[in-house]
Amino acid sequence: MKKTVLAFSRITPAMAERLQQDFNVIVPNPKLGDVAAQFNEALPEAHGLIGVGRKLGRAQLEGAARLEVVSSVSVGYDNYDLDYFNERGIALTNTPDVLTESTADLGFALVMGCARRVAELDAWTKAGQWQATVGPAQFGSDVHGKTLGIVGMGNIGAAIARRGRLGFNMQVVYSGNNRKPALEQELGAQFRSLEQLLAEADFVCLVVPLSQATRKLIGARELKLMKPSAFLVNVSRGPVVDEAALVEALQSGTIRGAGLDVYEKEPLADSPLFTLPNALTLPHVGSATAETREAMANRAIDNLRAALLGERPRDLVNPQVWKN
């Protein structure tokens, strides 16, 4: 008898078709009514869950008696109560690596967009404000030759650092839990404490996972350590930054600007960030290219299929569950 897979977010017809080769597949449909109600109704039959963006823990999964694996179509897994998964023996998988370069592209696009005021000047031009040769009021900042600070030198952080160093001759400084000797040799990157990095960097890029240690890692104190000419870029998780403190820093000129793809609450709505010309706001699109999302979907399916067929998944977040 085939096991049952339940999608907890929208999946493509191609994903559903591939899953149907091995499993019974249930995809809640908005046209059929309340999606949450459909999900909860199907949950007791599910052996595997696949999707992204839904918080899953004790309150949501107590009725999932048959659940063996949750396959997240993401790298980050802060939406999932890992302690509860371990308690229940539920495997959790994610999709690392495949989105590294796309997210790094987006991170560096935010560096460029902030520095050269791309969105702001696009709106200014379209509003008919370009009446004569531009002057200092429209000037941006150089990127080449500046200092790029990477907070969290994982795969994505390293990919952003390569773009800065090799493409724009930037000096790279980084902070994190561990030194990266290979990257120091490859890129001339220099290790700094967080405080040193904030004081030194012209562009501070946040590329850390969300944890208790990184929640509100950047607040009013940290923003005041940055140069008034510096820019903050966040492609990690929204709660890594104290958003109210960032708004204040942007309004007061504590820092020059910010490029954001993530926020404390998403989707972002009615935010004071929308009123600030020095805030570049994107709708969490770090991995949102057709090629990368397809690769992530296939990786998630591979992980789910392996777990439900008794094979160790490639991307197992909690390997102790599999050992047991």
GINOR-V386629 format. One record per residue. PHI is phi in whole degrees, 0 to 359 (* if undefined). BURIAL is 1 if it has 9 or more other C-alpha atoms within 8 Angstrom, else 0. Layout:
phi=PHI burial=BURIAL
phi=PHI burial=BURIAL
This chain:
phi=* burial=0
phi=291 burial=0
phi=282 burial=1
phi=252 burial=1
phi=247 burial=1
phi=242 burial=1
phi=276 burial=1
phi=253 burial=1
phi=208 burial=1
phi=295 burial=0
phi=238 burial=1
phi=284 burial=0
phi=304 burial=0
phi=295 burial=0
phi=297 burial=1
phi=299 burial=1
phi=296 burial=0
phi=293 burial=0
phi=295 burial=1
phi=294 burial=1
phi=294 burial=0
phi=238 burial=1
phi=223 burial=1
phi=282 burial=1
phi=241 burial=1
phi=242 burial=1
phi=237 burial=1
phi=306 burial=1
phi=240 burial=0
phi=303 burial=0
phi=290 burial=0
phi=260 burial=0
phi=118 burial=0
phi=298 burial=0
phi=296 burial=1
phi=298 burial=0
phi=294 burial=0
phi=297 burial=1
phi=298 burial=1
phi=296 burial=0
phi=292 burial=0
phi=276 burial=1
phi=304 burial=1
phi=299 burial=1
phi=268 burial=1
phi=278 burial=1
phi=267 burial=1
phi=218 burial=1
phi=241 burial=1
phi=220 burial=1
phi=157 burial=1
phi=201 burial=1
phi=93 burial=0
phi=250 burial=0
phi=288 burial=0
phi=227 burial=1
phi=202 burial=1
phi=302 burial=0
phi=296 burial=0
phi=273 burial=0
phi=243 burial=1
phi=301 burial=0
phi=275 burial=0
phi=267 burial=1
phi=294 burial=0
phi=263 burial=0
phi=294 burial=1
phi=248 burial=1
phi=209 burial=1
phi=242 burial=1
phi=254 burial=1
phi=267 burial=1
phi=271 burial=1
phi=194 burial=1
phi=271 burial=0
phi=292 burial=0
phi=226 burial=0
phi=288 burial=0
phi=283 burial=1
phi=248 burial=0
phi=278 burial=1
phi=296 burial=0
phi=299 burial=0
phi=292 burial=1
phi=303 burial=1
phi=295 burial=1
phi=299 burial=0
phi=275 burial=0
phi=77 burial=1
phi=268 burial=1
phi=285 burial=1
phi=238 burial=1
phi=237 burial=1
phi=223 burial=1
phi=231 burial=1
phi=286 burial=1
phi=74 burial=0
phi=294 burial=1
phi=255 burial=1
phi=303 burial=1
phi=291 burial=1
phi=295 burial=1
phi=291 burial=1
phi=294 burial=1
phi=304 burial=1
phi=294 burial=1
phi=301 burial=1
phi=285 burial=1
phi=299 burial=0
phi=292 burial=1
phi=303 burial=1
phi=294 burial=1
phi=297 burial=1
phi=294 burial=1
phi=298 burial=1
phi=261 burial=1
phi=56 burial=1
phi=299 burial=1
phi=294 burial=0
phi=298 burial=1
phi=284 burial=1
phi=298 burial=0
phi=297 burial=0
phi=298 burial=1
phi=293 burial=1
phi=294 burial=0
phi=279 burial=0
phi=81 burial=0
phi=278 burial=0
phi=279 burial=0
phi=255 burial=0
phi=201 burial=0
phi=304 burial=0
phi=293 burial=0
phi=236 burial=0
phi=305 burial=0
phi=296 burial=0
phi=253 burial=0
phi=292 burial=0
phi=252 burial=0
phi=237 burial=0
phi=293 burial=0
phi=251 burial=1
phi=300 burial=0
phi=79 burial=1
phi=276 burial=1
phi=259 burial=1
phi=256 burial=1
phi=256 burial=1
phi=251 burial=1
phi=261 burial=1
phi=105 burial=1
phi=269 burial=1
phi=273 burial=0
phi=299 burial=0
phi=290 burial=1
phi=302 burial=1
phi=294 burial=1
phi=292 burial=1
phi=294 burial=1
phi=300 burial=1
phi=297 burial=1
phi=299 burial=1
phi=290 burial=1
phi=287 burial=1
phi=278 burial=1
phi=266 burial=0
phi=230 burial=1
phi=53 burial=1
phi=275 burial=1
phi=278 burial=1
phi=250 burial=1
phi=239 burial=1
phi=213 burial=1
phi=228 burial=1
phi=167 burial=1
phi=282 burial=0
phi=224 burial=0
phi=288 burial=0
phi=236 burial=0
phi=302 burial=0
phi=295 burial=0
phi=287 burial=1
phi=299 burial=1
phi=286 burial=0
phi=294 burial=0
phi=247 burial=1
phi=68 burial=1
phi=293 burial=1
phi=239 burial=0
phi=283 burial=0
phi=222 burial=1
phi=292 burial=1
phi=302 burial=1
phi=298 burial=1
phi=296 burial=0
phi=298 burial=1
phi=299 burial=1
phi=285 burial=1
phi=262 burial=1
phi=282 burial=1
phi=275 burial=1
phi=228 burial=1
phi=252 burial=1
phi=253 burial=1
phi=265 burial=1
phi=221 burial=1
phi=248 burial=1
phi=289 burial=0
phi=276 burial=1
phi=210 burial=0
phi=298 burial=0
phi=286 burial=0
phi=256 burial=1
phi=296 burial=1
phi=54 burial=1
phi=302 burial=1
phi=251 burial=1
phi=235 burial=1
phi=300 burial=1
phi=298 burial=0
phi=292 burial=1
phi=296 burial=1
phi=289 burial=1
phi=283 burial=1
phi=283 burial=1
phi=293 burial=1
phi=299 burial=0
phi=268 burial=0
phi=271 burial=1
phi=238 burial=1
phi=252 burial=1
phi=238 burial=1
phi=236 burial=1
phi=239 burial=1
phi=264 burial=1
phi=221 burial=1
phi=303 burial=1
phi=293 burial=1
phi=295 burial=1
phi=247 burial=1
phi=284 burial=1
phi=296 burial=1
phi=296 burial=0
phi=294 burial=1
phi=294 burial=1
phi=302 burial=1
phi=298 burial=0
phi=294 burial=1
phi=288 burial=1
phi=291 burial=0
phi=271 burial=0
phi=83 burial=0
phi=301 burial=1
phi=232 burial=1
phi=280 burial=1
phi=189 burial=1
phi=214 burial=1
phi=242 burial=1
phi=235 burial=1
phi=242 burial=1
phi=221 burial=1
phi=215 burial=1
phi=298 burial=1
phi=229 burial=0
phi=235 burial=0
phi=295 burial=0
phi=286 burial=0
phi=214 burial=0
phi=49 burial=0
phi=262 burial=0
phi=298 burial=0
phi=300 burial=0
phi=293 burial=1
phi=267 burial=0
phi=259 burial=1
phi=293 burial=0
phi=265 burial=1
phi=244 burial=1
phi=262 burial=1
phi=243 burial=1
phi=245 burial=0
phi=269 burial=0
phi=53 burial=0
phi=242 burial=0
phi=307 burial=1
phi=255 burial=1
phi=276 burial=0
phi=238 burial=0
phi=301 burial=0
phi=294 burial=0
phi=288 burial=1
phi=296 burial=1
phi=294 burial=0
phi=296 burial=1
phi=296 burial=1
phi=299 burial=1
phi=294 burial=1
phi=294 burial=1
phi=296 burial=1
phi=295 burial=1
phi=302 burial=1
phi=296 burial=1
phi=296 burial=1
phi=300 burial=1
phi=301 burial=1
phi=298 burial=1
phi=285 burial=1
phi=262 burial=0
phi=87 burial=0
phi=254 burial=0
phi=293 burial=0
phi=295 burial=1
phi=295 burial=0
phi=243 burial=1
phi=264 burial=1
phi=287 burial=0
phi=240 burial=1
phi=298 burial=0
phi=298 burial=0
phi=295 burial=1
phi=291 burial=1
phi=298 burial=0
phi=273 burial=0
